[in-house]
């Protein structure tokens, strides 16, 4: 019998290489997902700004949801693009310094994700 989810052990990060590989997989998946949409996020934003959509209409609400999905896809692609070069940064201490210098003080999702991952890696000793 398996334990309920709440009592399972969380392993956390494994290694920088593993985490970057997982983020690459996510980014690749998100890139494929974006190609399934008939319009780009920029086109959706232009349509929303045009005022052509009736407030509270199903079409407008669906567009809001799809824009959110596209923003999430773009965020994971950006995280991979920014974190991938960090694999080659010397020691874990050098990487932590570089990440702190570049991302501290930023409040965007990409920076928060990279800072959180770096903290977990440092605590893990990698």
N, CA, C and O atoms as CSV, one atom per row, in Angstrom:
chain,resi,resn,atom,element,x,y,z
A,1,UNK,N,N,0.840,-1.179,0.000
A,1,UNK,CA,C,0.000,0.000,0.000
A,1,UNK,C,C,0.886,1.242,0.000
A,1,UNK,O,O,1.834,1.328,0.780
A,2,UNK,N,N,0.579,2.212,-0.877
A,2,UNK,CA,C,1.376,3.434,-0.933
A,2,UNK,C,C,0.874,4.444,0.075
A,2,UNK,O,O,-0.296,4.446,0.456
A,3,UNK,N,N,1.777,5.294,0.492
A,3,UNK,CA,C,1.415,6.336,1.458
A,3,UNK,C,C,0.616,7.429,0.760
A,3,UNK,O,O,0.790,7.653,-0.438
A,4,UNK,N,N,-0.249,8.105,1.492
A,4,UNK,CA,C,-0.945,9.249,0.903
A,4,UNK,C,C,0.079,10.306,0.503
A,4,UNK,O,O,1.171,10.365,1.067
A,5,UNK,N,N,-0.273,11.122,-0.451
A,5,UNK,CA,C,0.644,12.132,-0.984
A,5,UNK,C,C,1.257,12.987,0.117
A,5,UNK,O,O,2.460,13.249,0.088
A,6,UNK,N,N,0.474,13.420,1.071
A,6,UNK,CA,C,0.946,14.337,2.111
A,6,UNK,C,C,2.061,13.734,2.962
A,6,UNK,O,O,2.838,14.481,3.558
A,7,UNK,N,N,2.163,12.420,3.035
A,7,UNK,CA,C,3.186,11.807,3.882
A,7,UNK,C,C,4.377,11.285,3.085
A,7,UNK,O,O,5.304,10.726,3.672
A,8,UNK,N,N,4.376,11.452,1.770
A,8,UNK,CA,C,5.503,11.015,0.958
A,8,UNK,C,C,6.690,11.936,1.173
A,8,UNK,O,O,6.528,13.106,1.518
A,9,UNK,N,N,7.849,11.414,0.971
A,9,UNK,CA,C,9.086,12.172,1.133
A,9,UNK,C,C,9.346,13.005,-0.120
A,9,UNK,O,O,9.243,12.500,-1.238
A,10,UNK,N,N,9.680,14.267,0.066
A,10,UNK,CA,C,10.036,15.154,-1.034
A,10,UNK,C,C,11.550,15.137,-1.184
A,10,UNK,O,O,12.262,15.432,-0.224
A,11,UNK,N,N,12.054,14.801,-2.351
A,11,UNK,CA,C,13.495,14.683,-2.534
A,11,UNK,C,C,14.164,16.006,-2.868
A,11,UNK,O,O,15.373,16.138,-2.675
A,12,UNK,N,N,13.432,16.980,-3.357
A,12,UNK,CA,C,14.036,18.258,-3.708
A,12,UNK,C,C,14.916,18.142,-4.941
A,12,UNK,O,O,14.755,17.234,-5.758
A,13,UNK,N,N,15.847,19.078,-5.060
A,13,UNK,CA,C,16.731,19.086,-6.222
A,13,UNK,C,C,17.738,17.944,-6.122
A,13,UNK,O,O,18.076,17.487,-5.029
A,14,UNK,N,N,18.208,17.494,-7.277
A,14,UNK,CA,C,19.186,16.418,-7.323
A,14,UNK,C,C,20.559,16.983,-7.664
A,14,UNK,O,O,21.534,16.754,-6.949
A,15,UNK,N,N,20.620,17.721,-8.760
A,15,UNK,CA,C,21.870,18.327,-9.193
A,15,UNK,C,C,21.534,19.440,-10.184
A,15,UNK,O,O,20.419,19.509,-10.700
A,16,UNK,N,N,22.494,20.295,-10.438
A,16,UNK,CA,C,22.284,21.367,-11.420
A,16,UNK,C,C,21.975,20.772,-12.784
A,16,UNK,O,O,21.041,21.206,-13.457
A,17,UNK,N,N,22.752,19.787,-13.190
A,17,UNK,CA,C,22.549,19.159,-14.498
A,17,UNK,C,C,21.145,18.583,-14.623
A,17,UNK,O,O,20.490,18.752,-15.652
A,18,UNK,N,N,20.684,17.904,-13.581
A,18,UNK,CA,C,19.360,17.294,-13.581
A,18,UNK,C,C,18.266,18.367,-13.649
A,18,UNK,O,O,17.305,18.231,-14.405
A,19,UNK,N,N,18.415,19.417,-12.867
A,19,UNK,CA,C,17.404,20.468,-12.842
A,19,UNK,C,C,17.329,21.191,-14.180
A,19,UNK,O,O,16.239,21.493,-14.665
A,20,UNK,N,N,18.486,21.470,-14.780
A,20,UNK,CA,C,18.497,22.137,-16.082
A,20,UNK,C,C,17.890,21.223,-17.142
A,20,UNK,O,O,17.179,21.696,-18.028
A,21,UNK,N,N,18.158,19.930,-17.064
A,21,UNK,CA,C,17.558,18.982,-18.013
A,21,UNK,C,C,16.034,18.963,-17.865
A,21,UNK,O,O,15.314,18.909,-18.861
A,22,UNK,N,N,15.552,19.006,-16.638
A,22,UNK,CA,C,14.100,19.023,-16.408
A,22,UNK,C,C,13.488,20.312,-16.946
A,22,UNK,O,O,12.409,20.292,-17.539
A,23,UNK,N,N,14.175,21.428,-16.739
A,23,UNK,CA,C,13.668,22.707,-17.242
A,23,UNK,C,C,13.716,22.727,-18.764
A,23,UNK,O,O,12.830,23.292,-19.405
A,24,UNK,N,N,14.751,22.111,-19.353
A,24,UNK,CA,C,14.818,22.019,-20.814
A,24,UNK,C,C,13.633,21.215,-21.357
A,24,UNK,O,O,13.022,21.599,-22.355
A,25,UNK,N,N,13.315,20.110,-20.705
A,25,UNK,CA,C,12.169,19.299,-21.109
A,25,UNK,C,C,10.877,20.118,-21.028
A,25,UNK,O,O,10.037,20.063,-21.927
A,26,UNK,N,N,10.735,20.869,-19.949
A,26,UNK,CA,C,9.551,21.724,-19.779
A,26,UNK,C,C,9.502,22.791,-20.880
A,26,UNK,O,O,8.451,23.027,-21.475
A,27,UNK,N,N,10.639,23.426,-21.144
A,27,UNK,CA,C,10.687,24.475,-22.162
A,27,UNK,C,C,10.354,23.921,-23.547
A,27,UNK,O,O,9.628,24.553,-24.314
A,28,UNK,N,N,10.882,22.753,-23.859
A,28,UNK,CA,C,10.613,22.116,-25.151
A,28,UNK,C,C,9.125,21.794,-25.281
A,28,UNK,O,O,8.519,22.003,-26.333
A,29,UNK,N,N,8.559,21.290,-24.210
A,29,UNK,CA,C,7.135,20.974,-24.199
A,29,UNK,C,C,6.298,22.242,-24.369
A,29,UNK,O,O,5.303,22.243,-25.093
A,30,UNK,N,N,6.703,23.309,-23.705
A,30,UNK,CA,C,5.960,24.576,-23.791
A,30,UNK,C,C,6.073,25.178,-25.195
A,30,UNK,O,O,5.120,25.769,-25.701
A,31,UNK,N,N,7.233,25.024,-25.811
A,31,UNK,CA,C,7.417,25.524,-27.176
A,31,UNK,C,C,6.474,24.805,-28.144
A,31,UNK,O,O,5.852,25.429,-29.003
A,32,UNK,N,N,6.383,23.483,-27.989
A,32,UNK,CA,C,5.447,22.709,-28.823
A,32,UNK,C,C,4.008,23.148,-28.556
A,32,UNK,O,O,3.204,23.275,-29.481
A,33,UNK,N,N,3.699,23.373,-27.300
A,33,UNK,CA,C,2.340,23.787,-26.925
A,33,UNK,C,C,1.976,25.122,-27.567
A,33,UNK,O,O,0.857,25.298,-28.050
A,34,UNK,N,N,2.925,26.066,-27.573
A,34,UNK,CA,C,2.662,27.377,-28.171
A,34,UNK,C,C,2.351,27.273,-29.661
A,34,UNK,O,O,1.565,28.056,-30.195
A,35,UNK,N,N,2.971,26.308,-30.323
A,35,UNK,CA,C,2.740,26.143,-31.764
A,35,UNK,C,C,1.326,25.652,-32.066
A,35,UNK,O,O,0.863,25.766,-33.201
A,36,UNK,N,N,0.642,25.110,-31.072
A,36,UNK,CA,C,-0.720,24.619,-31.276
A,36,UNK,C,C,-1.759,25.738,-31.314
A,36,UNK,O,O,-2.880,25.536,-31.782
A,37,UNK,N,N,-1.383,26.915,-30.819
A,37,UNK,CA,C,-2.330,28.031,-30.817
A,37,UNK,C,C,-2.363,28.687,-32.193
A,37,UNK,O,O,-1.327,28.800,-32.849
A,38,UNK,N,N,-3.542,29.121,-32.636
A,38,UNK,CA,C,-3.635,29.751,-33.956
A,38,UNK,C,C,-3.061,31.174,-33.993
A,38,UNK,O,O,-2.730,31.675,-35.067
A,39,UNK,N,N,-2.942,31.821,-32.844
A,39,UNK,CA,C,-2.432,33.193,-32.774
A,39,UNK,C,C,-1.310,33.267,-31.749
A,39,UNK,O,O,-1.228,32.449,-30.833
A,40,UNK,N,N,-0.451,34.261,-31.921
A,40,UNK,CA,C,0.620,34.491,-30.956
A,40,UNK,C,C,0.084,35.294,-29.773
A,40,UNK,O,O,-1.010,35.856,-29.833
A,41,UNK,N,N,0.864,35.340,-28.709
A,41,UNK,CA,C,0.493,36.156,-27.551
A,41,UNK,C,C,0.390,37.618,-27.947
A,41,UNK,O,O,-0.515,38.313,-27.485
A,42,UNK,N,N,1.291,38.102,-28.786
A,42,UNK,CA,C,1.253,39.501,-29.239
A,42,UNK,C,C,-0.043,39.794,-30.000
A,42,UNK,O,O,-0.640,40.858,-29.834
A,43,UNK,N,N,-0.470,38.847,-30.832
A,43,UNK,CA,C,-1.731,39.033,-31.560
A,43,UNK,C,C,-2.916,39.043,-30.592
A,43,UNK,O,O,-3.848,39.829,-30.759
A,44,UNK,N,N,-2.880,38.184,-29.595
A,44,UNK,CA,C,-3.945,38.173,-28.582
A,44,UNK,C,C,-3.991,39.497,-27.828
A,44,UNK,O,O,-5.064,40.051,-27.595
A,45,UNK,N,N,-2.818,39.998,-27.449
A,45,UNK,CA,C,-2.758,41.262,-26.713
A,45,UNK,C,C,-3.285,42.413,-27.566
A,45,UNK,O,O,-3.974,43.300,-27.062
A,46,UNK,N,N,-2.961,42.395,-28.850
A,46,UNK,CA,C,-3.465,43.437,-29.757
A,46,UNK,C,C,-4.979,43.362,-29.873
A,46,UNK,O,O,-5.654,44.392,-29.864
A,47,UNK,N,N,-5.519,42.156,-29.982
A,47,UNK,CA,C,-6.978,41.987,-30.052
A,47,UNK,C,C,-7.632,42.474,-28.768
A,47,UNK,O,O,-8.670,43.135,-28.808
A,48,UNK,N,N,-7.030,42.149,-27.635
A,48,UNK,CA,C,-7.586,42.585,-26.348
A,48,UNK,C,C,-7.565,44.110,-26.245
A,48,UNK,O,O,-8.518,44.718,-25.759
A,49,UNK,N,N,-6.487,44.713,-26.699
A,49,UNK,CA,C,-6.352,46.177,-26.617
A,49,UNK,C,C,-7.227,46.900,-27.628
A,49,UNK,O,O,-7.523,48.083,-27.454
A,50,UNK,N,N,-7.641,46.214,-28.671
A,50,UNK,CA,C,-8.416,46.856,-29.738
A,50,UNK,C,C,-9.808,47.293,-29.296
A,50,UNK,O,O,-10.410,48.178,-29.903
A,51,UNK,N,N,-10.311,46.673,-28.243
A,51,UNK,CA,C,-11.660,47.008,-27.786
A,51,UNK,C,C,-12.757,46.351,-28.606
A,51,UNK,O,O,-13.932,46.675,-28.438
A,52,UNK,N,N,-12.391,45.435,-29.488
A,52,UNK,CA,C,-13.380,44.770,-30.344
A,52,UNK,C,C,-14.139,43.655,-29.636
A,52,UNK,O,O,-15.151,43.176,-30.148
A,53,UNK,N,N,-13.666,43.238,-28.470
A,53,UNK,CA,C,-14.316,42.139,-27.756
A,53,UNK,C,C,-15.295,42.690,-26.731
A,53,UNK,O,O,-14.993,43.642,-26.011
A,54,UNK,N,N,-16.455,42.086,-26.677
A,54,UNK,CA,C,-17.480,42.493,-25.725
A,54,UNK,C,C,-17.036,42.132,-24.306
A,54,UNK,O,O,-16.639,40.996,-24.047
A,55,UNK,N,N,-17.104,43.103,-23.387
A,55,UNK,CA,C,-16.723,42.790,-22.003
A,55,UNK,C,C,-17.533,41.610,-21.461
A,55,UNK,O,O,-18.731,41.501,-21.720
A,56,UNK,N,N,-16.888,40.752,-20.726
A,56,UNK,CA,C,-17.490,39.586,-20.078
A,56,UNK,C,C,-18.043,38.549,-21.052
A,56,UNK,O,O,-18.791,37.659,-20.648
A,57,UNK,N,N,-17.682,38.657,-22.335
A,57,UNK,CA,C,-18.140,37.658,-23.314
A,57,UNK,C,C,-17.304,36.389,-23.174
A,57,UNK,O,O,-16.186,36.416,-22.658
A,58,UNK,N,N,-17.864,35.289,-23.639
A,58,UNK,CA,C,-17.136,34.024,-23.610
A,58,UNK,C,C,-15.841,34.121,-24.413
A,58,UNK,O,O,-14.805,33.599,-24.001
A,59,UNK,N,N,-15.908,34.788,-25.552
A,59,UNK,CA,C,-14.710,34.909,-26.397
A,59,UNK,C,C,-13.611,35.684,-25.674
A,59,UNK,O,O,-12.446,35.288,-25.709
A,60,UNK,N,N,-13.973,36.779,-25.022
A,60,UNK,CA,C,-12.983,37.584,-24.293
A,60,UNK,C,C,-12.414,36.785,-23.118
A,60,UNK,O,O,-11.204,36.789,-22.891
A,61,UNK,N,N,-13.271,36.112,-22.386
A,61,UNK,CA,C,-12.807,35.317,-21.242
A,61,UNK,C,C,-11.895,34.176,-21.688
A,61,UNK,O,O,-10.889,33.894,-21.036
A,62,UNK,N,N,-12.239,33.522,-22.791
A,62,UNK,CA,C,-11.388,32.449,-23.320
A,62,UNK,C,C,-10.033,33.006,-23.753
A,62,UNK,O,O,-8.999,32.367,-23.555
A,63,UNK,N,N,-10.046,34.188,-24.339
A,63,UNK,CA,C,-8.802,34.814,-24.764
A,63,UNK,C,C,-7.911,35.130,-23.556
A,63,UNK,O,O,-6.694,34.955,-23.619
A,64,UNK,N,N,-8.504,35.582,-22.484
A,64,UNK,CA,C,-7.750,35.861,-21.257
A,64,UNK,C,C,-7.078,34.586,-20.744
A,64,UNK,O,O,-5.912,34.608,-20.351
A,65,UNK,N,N,-7.809,33.491,-20.749
A,65,UNK,CA,C,-7.253,32.211,-20.290
A,65,UNK,C,C,-6.104,31.776,-21.206
A,65,UNK,O,O,-5.045,31.374,-20.724
A,66,UNK,N,N,-6.310,31.856,-22.515
A,66,UNK,CA,C,-5.264,31.445,-23.456
A,66,UNK,C,C,-4.034,32.340,-23.347
A,66,UNK,O,O,-2.910,31.858,-23.481
A,67,UNK,N,N,-4.229,33.628,-23.107
A,67,UNK,CA,C,-3.090,34.528,-22.926
A,67,UNK,C,C,-2.282,34.120,-21.689
A,67,UNK,O,O,-1.052,34.148,-21.706
A,68,UNK,N,N,-2.980,33.747,-20.630
A,68,UNK,CA,C,-2.300,33.288,-19.424
A,68,UNK,C,C,-1.499,32.022,-19.675
A,68,UNK,O,O,-0.379,31.880,-19.186
A,69,UNK,N,N,-2.076,31.103,-20.441
A,69,UNK,CA,C,-1.369,29.872,-20.778
A,69,UNK,C,C,-0.120,30.177,-21.598
A,69,UNK,O,O,0.935,29.583,-21.373
A,70,UNK,N,N,-0.236,31.093,-22.540
A,70,UNK,CA,C,0.907,31.461,-23.380
A,70,UNK,C,C,1.989,32.159,-22.559
A,70,UNK,O,O,3.179,31.967,-22.812
A,71,UNK,N,N,1.590,32.961,-21.587
A,71,UNK,CA,C,2.568,33.623,-20.723
A,71,UNK,C,C,3.343,32.599,-19.892
A,71,UNK,O,O,4.547,32.748,-19.686
A,72,UNK,N,N,2.660,31.575,-19.422
A,72,UNK,CA,C,3.328,30.512,-18.653
A,72,UNK,C,C,4.308,29.756,-19.552
A,72,UNK,O,O,5.434,29.469,-19.145
A,73,UNK,N,N,3.881,29.439,-20.757
A,73,UNK,CA,C,4.777,28.755,-21.710
A,73,UNK,C,C,6.018,29.605,-21.969
A,73,UNK,O,O,7.139,29.098,-21.939
A,74,UNK,N,N,5.818,30.882,-22.221
A,74,UNK,CA,C,6.944,31.785,-22.497
A,74,UNK,C,C,7.868,31.897,-21.290
A,74,UNK,O,O,9.085,31.998,-21.447
A,75,UNK,N,N,7.302,31.879,-20.093
A,75,UNK,CA,C,8.120,31.985,-18.888
A,75,UNK,C,C,9.058,30.790,-18.767
A,75,UNK,O,O,10.239,30.972,-18.474
A,76,UNK,N,N,8.562,29.564,-18.984
A,76,UNK,CA,C,9.415,28.380,-18.879
A,76,UNK,C,C,10.487,28.371,-19.962
A,76,UNK,O,O,11.608,27.923,-19.723
A,77,UNK,N,N,10.152,28.859,-21.139
A,77,UNK,CA,C,11.143,28.951,-22.200
A,77,UNK,C,C,12.226,29.967,-21.822
A,77,UNK,O,O,13.407,29.740,-22.087
A,78,UNK,N,N,11.836,31.068,-21.214
A,78,UNK,CA,C,12.797,32.085,-20.783
A,78,UNK,C,C,13.668,31.572,-19.642
A,78,UNK,O,O,14.866,31.853,-19.605
A,79,UNK,N,N,13.079,30.824,-18.711
A,79,UNK,CA,C,13.867,30.255,-17.609
A,79,UNK,C,C,14.969,29.365,-18.181
A,79,UNK,O,O,16.123,29.464,-17.764
A,80,UNK,N,N,14.624,28.506,-19.125
A,80,UNK,CA,C,15.638,27.627,-19.706
A,80,UNK,C,C,16.708,28.431,-20.432
A,80,UNK,O,O,17.900,28.161,-20.281
A,81,UNK,N,N,16.291,29.406,-21.211
A,81,UNK,CA,C,17.246,30.219,-21.973
A,81,UNK,C,C,18.245,30.903,-21.038
A,81,UNK,O,O,19.429,31.012,-21.357
A,82,UNK,N,N,17.763,31.358,-19.889
A,82,UNK,CA,C,18.636,32.072,-18.962
A,82,UNK,C,C,19.444,31.135,-18.064
A,82,UNK,O,O,20.557,31.479,-17.666
A,83,UNK,N,N,18.913,29.972,-17.742
A,83,UNK,CA,C,19.620,29.093,-16.808
A,83,UNK,C,C,20.607,28.169,-17.515
A,83,UNK,O,O,21.589,27.746,-16.906
A,84,UNK,N,N,20.374,27.855,-18.758
A,84,UNK,CA,C,21.223,26.920,-19.475
A,84,UNK,C,C,22.695,27.346,-19.470
A,84,UNK,O,O,23.547,26.489,-19.235
A,85,UNK,N,N,23.047,28.605,-19.711
A,85,UNK,CA,C,24.465,29.000,-19.689
A,85,UNK,C,C,25.107,28.893,-18.298
A,85,UNK,O,O,26.332,28.851,-18.184
A,86,UNK,N,N,24.296,28.849,-17.259
A,86,UNK,CA,C,24.849,28.801,-15.902
A,86,UNK,C,C,25.474,27.458,-15.564
A,86,UNK,O,O,26.178,27.335,-14.561
A,87,UNK,N,N,25.222,26.445,-16.398
A,87,UNK,CA,C,25.812,25.125,-16.168
A,87,UNK,C,C,27.335,25.211,-16.220
A,87,UNK,O,O,28.033,24.513,-15.484
A,88,UNK,N,N,27.830,26.063,-17.085
A,88,UNK,CA,C,29.274,26.130,-17.304
A,88,UNK,C,C,29.996,27.096,-16.371
A,88,UNK,O,O,31.220,27.213,-16.434
A,89,UNK,N,N,29.259,27.787,-15.507
A,89,UNK,CA,C,29.902,28.710,-14.562
A,89,UNK,C,C,30.641,27.891,-13.525
A,89,UNK,O,O,30.028,27.072,-12.840
A,90,UNK,N,N,31.943,28.091,-13.393
A,90,UNK,CA,C,32.840,27.398,-12.470
A,90,UNK,C,C,32.230,26.633,-11.312
A,90,UNK,O,O,31.473,25.683,-11.509
A,91,UNK,N,N,32.560,27.048,-10.125
A,91,UNK,CA,C,32.140,26.343,-8.917
A,91,UNK,C,C,30.715,26.725,-8.528
A,91,UNK,O,O,30.168,27.704,-9.036
A,92,UNK,N,N,30.117,25.949,-7.626
A,92,UNK,CA,C,28.796,26.319,-7.126
A,92,UNK,C,C,28.786,27.722,-6.503
A,92,UNK,O,O,27.794,28.441,-6.617
A,93,UNK,N,N,29.877,28.110,-5.849
A,93,UNK,CA,C,29.954,29.441,-5.252
A,93,UNK,C,C,29.980,30.520,-6.336
A,93,UNK,O,O,29.331,31.557,-6.198
A,94,UNK,N,N,30.733,30.275,-7.419
A,94,UNK,CA,C,30.759,31.225,-8.538
A,94,UNK,C,C,29.369,31.368,-9.152
A,94,UNK,O,O,28.922,32.474,-9.454
A,95,UNK,N,N,28.692,30.230,-9.333
A,95,UNK,CA,C,27.336,30.258,-9.896
A,95,UNK,C,C,26.402,31.033,-8.990
A,95,UNK,O,O,25.628,31.862,-9.467
A,96,UNK,N,N,26.461,30.779,-7.681
A,96,UNK,CA,C,25.584,31.469,-6.730
A,96,UNK,C,C,25.833,32.977,-6.755
A,96,UNK,O,O,24.888,33.764,-6.702
A,97,UNK,N,N,27.088,33.378,-6.836
A,97,UNK,CA,C,27.414,34.814,-6.899
A,97,UNK,C,C,26.859,35.439,-8.175
A,97,UNK,O,O,26.261,36.515,-8.146
A,98,UNK,N,N,27.065,34.752,-9.287
A,98,UNK,CA,C,26.576,35.277,-10.565
A,98,UNK,C,C,25.052,35.405,-10.550
A,98,UNK,O,O,24.504,36.421,-10.978
A,99,UNK,N,N,24.383,34.383,-10.063
A,99,UNK,CA,C,22.921,34.417,-10.016
A,99,UNK,C,C,22.447,35.537,-9.090
A,99,UNK,O,O,21.513,36.266,-9.425
A,100,UNK,N,N,23.077,35.673,-7.946
A,100,UNK,CA,C,22.696,36.743,-7.019
A,100,UNK,C,C,22.885,38.109,-7.648
A,100,UNK,O,O,22.037,38.989,-7.502
A,101,UNK,N,N,23.987,38.287,-8.343
A,101,UNK,CA,C,24.272,39.567,-8.982
A,101,UNK,C,C,23.246,39.898,-10.062
A,101,UNK,O,O,22.761,41.027,-10.145
A,102,UNK,N,N,22.924,38.917,-10.874
A,102,UNK,CA,C,22.037,39.147,-12.017
A,102,UNK,C,C,20.564,39.215,-11.617
A,102,UNK,O,O,19.820,40.039,-12.150
A,103,UNK,N,N,20.130,38.356,-10.680
A,103,UNK,CA,C,18.698,38.187,-10.440
A,103,UNK,C,C,18.163,38.808,-9.153
A,103,UNK,O,O,16.954,39.014,-9.040
A,104,UNK,N,N,19.017,39.111,-8.186
A,104,UNK,CA,C,18.529,39.726,-6.945
A,104,UNK,C,C,17.957,41.105,-7.263
A,104,UNK,O,O,18.522,41.865,-8.050
A,105,UNK,N,N,16.844,41.403,-6.646
A,105,UNK,CA,C,16.188,42.679,-6.885
A,105,UNK,C,C,15.163,42.644,-8.003
A,105,UNK,O,O,14.345,43.556,-8.127
A,106,UNK,N,N,15.200,41.607,-8.810
A,106,UNK,CA,C,14.178,41.464,-9.853
A,106,UNK,C,C,12.970,40.763,-9.254
A,106,UNK,O,O,13.106,39.909,-8.377
A,107,UNK,N,N,11.802,41.125,-9.727
A,107,UNK,CA,C,10.587,40.514,-9.172
A,107,UNK,C,C,9.793,39.731,-10.214
A,107,UNK,O,O,8.651,39.346,-9.961
A,108,UNK,N,N,10.387,39.494,-11.379
A,108,UNK,CA,C,9.667,38.743,-12.410
A,108,UNK,C,C,9.737,37.247,-12.114
A,108,UNK,O,O,10.559,36.796,-11.316
A,109,UNK,N,N,8.872,36.497,-12.764
A,109,UNK,CA,C,8.775,35.052,-12.529
A,109,UNK,C,C,10.059,34.309,-12.874
A,109,UNK,O,O,10.436,33.369,-12.175
A,110,UNK,N,N,10.728,34.715,-13.934
A,110,UNK,CA,C,11.967,34.052,-14.339
A,110,UNK,C,C,13.013,34.199,-13.242
A,110,UNK,O,O,13.646,33.220,-12.848
A,111,UNK,N,N,13.193,35.408,-12.756
A,111,UNK,CA,C,14.184,35.652,-11.700
A,111,UNK,C,C,13.834,34.882,-10.434
A,111,UNK,O,O,14.708,34.278,-9.813
A,112,UNK,N,N,12.558,34.901,-10.048
A,112,UNK,CA,C,12.152,34.176,-8.841
A,112,UNK,C,C,12.423,32.685,-8.983
A,112,UNK,O,O,12.881,32.045,-8.036
A,113,UNK,N,N,12.147,32.132,-10.144
A,113,UNK,CA,C,12.372,30.700,-10.380
A,113,UNK,C,C,13.860,30.375,-10.274
A,113,UNK,O,O,14.238,29.410,-9.609
A,114,UNK,N,N,14.695,31.163,-10.918
A,114,UNK,CA,C,16.142,30.905,-10.905
A,114,UNK,C,C,16.715,31.101,-9.511
A,114,UNK,O,O,17.546,30.304,-9.074
A,115,UNK,N,N,16.292,32.139,-8.806
A,115,UNK,CA,C,16.774,32.355,-7.435
A,115,UNK,C,C,16.366,31.209,-6.516
A,115,UNK,O,O,17.161,30.757,-5.691
A,116,UNK,N,N,15.134,30.744,-6.657
A,116,UNK,CA,C,14.645,29.639,-5.824
A,116,UNK,C,C,15.438,28.356,-6.124
A,116,UNK,O,O,15.838,27.637,-5.207
A,117,UNK,N,N,15.656,28.083,-7.398
A,117,UNK,CA,C,16.419,26.901,-7.772
A,117,UNK,C,C,17.848,26.999,-7.239
A,117,UNK,O,O,18.385,26.028,-6.705
A,118,UNK,N,N,18.450,28.156,-7.384
A,118,UNK,CA,C,19.822,28.326,-6.896
A,118,UNK,C,C,19.901,28.107,-5.387
A,118,UNK,O,O,20.828,27.460,-4.900
A,119,UNK,N,N,18.941,28.639,-4.655
A,119,UNK,CA,C,18.926,28.451,-3.196
A,119,UNK,C,C,18.844,26.966,-2.855
A,119,UNK,O,O,19.564,26.479,-1.983
A,120,UNK,N,N,17.961,26.255,-3.550
A,120,UNK,CA,C,17.816,24.818,-3.300
A,120,UNK,C,C,19.106,24.068,-3.629
A,120,UNK,O,O,19.489,23.144,-2.911
A,121,UNK,N,N,19.776,24.464,-4.711
A,121,UNK,CA,C,21.034,23.819,-5.080
A,121,UNK,C,C,22.126,24.088,-4.045
A,121,UNK,O,O,22.885,23.187,-3.685
A,122,UNK,N,N,22.197,25.316,-3.575
A,122,UNK,CA,C,23.196,25.677,-2.575
A,122,UNK,C,C,22.952,24.886,-1.278
A,122,UNK,O,O,23.887,24.359,-0.675
A,123,UNK,N,N,21.694,24.816,-0.868
A,123,UNK,CA,C,21.365,24.064,0.345
A,123,UNK,C,C,21.681,22.583,0.173
A,123,UNK,O,O,22.008,21.902,1.145
A,124,UNK,N,N,21.587,22.092,-1.025
A,124,UNK,CA,C,21.870,20.676,-1.323
A,124,UNK,C,C,23.376,20.440,-1.459
A,124,UNK,O,O,23.840,19.300,-1.435
A,125,UNK,N,N,24.132,21.536,-1.601
A,125,UNK,CA,C,25.576,21.413,-1.745
A,125,UNK,C,C,26.026,21.197,-3.173
A,125,UNK,O,O,27.120,20.689,-3.418
A,126,UNK,N,N,25.165,21.590,-4.130
A,126,UNK,CA,C,25.583,21.439,-5.524
A,126,UNK,C,C,25.471,22.756,-6.274
A,126,UNK,O,O,25.782,22.817,-7.463
